[in-house]
Amino acid sequence: MLFNSFAFAIFLPVVFALYWVIPHKYRWMLLLVASYYFYMSWNVKYVFLILLTTAVSYFAAIFLEKASDKKRKRFILAMTAIICLGVLFFFKYFNFVSESVVSFLNLFTLKLNPLTLKLMLPVGISFYTFQTLSYVIDVYKGEVQAEHHFGIYATFISFFPQLVAGPIERTTNLLPQIKAQHQFDYVQASYGLKLMAWGYFKKIVIADTLSQYVSKIYDEPHQYQGFAFVLATLFFAIQIYCDFSGYSDIAIGTAKLLGINLMTNFKSPYWSQSIKEFWGRWHISLSTWFRDYIYIPMGGNRVGHLRHCFNLVVTFLVSGLWHGANWTFVIWGGIHGIAQALESTIIPKKYNKSTGLFWIIRVMFVFAFCSFAWIFFVSSSIGDALYVISHMFSGIGNISEYLRGGFSDIGMARLPFALICIWIFILAIYDLLSLKTDVIEVISDKKKMIRWFVYVCFVLIIVFFSQKGIAAEFVYFQF
């Protein structure tokens, strides 16, 4: 069930109404049933995988709590990781590894055919697998207590707003809220609706509009060259941000309707001054997961500089692989890891923050760098990515023809281009202001006439300028 579907428009009000009508002691049951129904709407068979992962992590945490010696605890933790990651590997990476091994052997004239399976990637498997692993690891460390109520724990893992694309919640934040008794808060619910509206604007007005132009170029890149690649790459940088942060906003807003606060997942990432800052603002729940469970256990920055750089690169290579079973994602992660390692080597700490013109230059550089890296993320193969990079400035000697040809190839007329520029400008201003204030709260505190004028205008924009007749999936559903 997509957030931007008619089915969800019926599902959410029903869950919302029932949640606040029934007694507190039954609410976890409602959330559990609603979450599993929400998940099974994609494919009923998926439910057995999430049930398996949930059951394994549930019993593992209880066994960890009862275990008396470290050796036994390590064994339980290792077996849990093997089972949970094994399920993830089988469905997401089996074909990738098989094809990669065969391709490597073919280099040495060992001609083999890869063993591949016709498997459909279960929606959200990477997200709920990481959520269960963080729970078990935290119990292993003694940072949280094991949850003995299976139903409540299952609700924590399957909570529908964040189930299929995050945020990847931590035990200490979400689980206590599942168990807590909530009173309806009009201000919180109102804020949630406004945040959802902002998320829908980013998804169905900006992201879905840009996706058609990006797909046209990147689906068949060898048919194009020149400025069309520049446009498509910049469009994708905005598209994936609006698509994924839009999902996060809708998820967080939906949870607020139920009295639950999810963690912030994006903080104006394209206004960052460094790659390190970018990753402190982009997909925060995932980047902090890798920080806490891979980067820091490897030694983090508490080691020598070369080892620190190694830790950064390895962490980002794993992050790239998490995003998809393709070498393009690994390269994308490696680019960011190497960039952070170079930053920590070249840029002194006293220059981590700039103002004025230097701030603008650094922000523009980070955006340009991230846009370049997205080429590998969006390309179907390394060959396609290299083709785009090598041909994106073809014909630039004749600048007017270069620009005209790019717009012609991408198929964007003047009016749609003007409109998308307006929407991106609104997005940029909102994110810029969000660096220092909560824009939604500021608007909510305005006089009634002003704030309702803004609300009505915003709803009209969504109604009249969204992509109609489709319910496009969110990009991160494939991960």
GIQUI-V100934 format. One record per backbone hydrogen bond with DSSP energy under -1.0 kcal/mol. NH is the residue of the N-H (numbers start at 1). CO is the residue of the C=O. If there is no record, write none. Layout:
nh;co
NH;CO
NH;CO
This chain:
nh;co
5;2
9;5
11;7
12;8
14;10
15;11
16;12
17;13
18;14
19;15
20;16
22;18
26;23
27;24
30;26
31;27
32;28
33;29
34;30
35;31
36;32
37;33
38;34
39;35
40;36
41;37
42;39
46;43
47;44
48;45
50;46
51;47
52;48
53;49
54;50
55;51
56;52
57;53
58;54
59;55
60;56
61;57
62;58
63;59
64;60
65;61
66;62
67;63
73;69
74;70
75;71
76;72
77;73
78;74
79;75
80;76
81;77
82;78
83;79
84;80
85;81
86;82
87;83
88;84
89;85
90;86
91;87
92;88
93;89
94;89
97;93
98;94
99;95
100;96
101;97
102;98
103;99
104;100
105;101
106;102
108;105
109;106
110;105
111;109
119;117
125;122
128;124
129;125
130;126
131;127
132;128
133;129
134;130
135;131
136;132
137;133
138;134
139;135
140;136
141;137
143;138
153;149
154;150
155;151
156;152
157;153
158;154
159;155
162;159
166;162
169;167
174;170
175;171
178;174
179;175
180;176
189;185
190;186
191;187
192;188
193;189
194;190
195;191
196;192
197;193
198;194
199;195
200;196
201;197
202;198
203;199
204;200
205;201
206;201
207;202
208;203
210;206
211;207
214;210
215;211
216;212
217;213
218;214
219;215
223;220
224;221
226;391
229;226
231;227
232;228
233;229
234;230
235;231
236;232
237;233
238;234
239;235
240;236
241;237
242;238
243;239
244;240
245;241
246;242
247;243
248;244
249;245
250;246
251;247
252;248
253;249
254;250
255;251
256;252
257;253
258;255
259;256
260;255
267;281
271;268
272;269
278;274
279;275
281;278
282;278
284;265
287;283
288;284
290;286
291;287
292;288
293;289
294;290
295;290
296;291
298;294
299;296
300;295
302;299
308;304
309;305
310;306
311;307
312;308
313;309
314;310
315;311
316;312
317;313
318;314
319;315
320;316
321;317
322;318
323;319
326;324
329;326
330;326
331;327
332;328
333;329
334;330
335;331
336;332
337;333
338;334
339;335
340;336
341;337
342;338
343;339
344;340
346;342
347;343
351;348
352;349
360;356
361;357
362;358
363;359
364;360
365;361
366;362
367;363
368;364
369;365
370;366
371;367
372;368
373;369
374;370
375;372
376;373
377;373
378;374
379;375
385;381
386;382
387;383
388;384
389;385
390;386
391;387
392;388
394;391
396;393
398;395
402;398
403;399
404;400
405;401
406;402
407;403
408;404
409;405
410;406
411;407
412;407
417;413
418;414
419;415
420;416
421;417
422;418
423;419
424;420
425;421
426;422
427;423
428;424
429;425
430;426
431;427
432;428
433;429
434;430
435;432
436;433
437;433
442;438
443;439
444;440
445;441
446;443
451;447
452;448
453;449
454;450
455;451
456;452
457;453
458;454
459;455
460;456
461;457
462;458
463;459
464;460
465;461
467;204
477;474
478;475
479;476
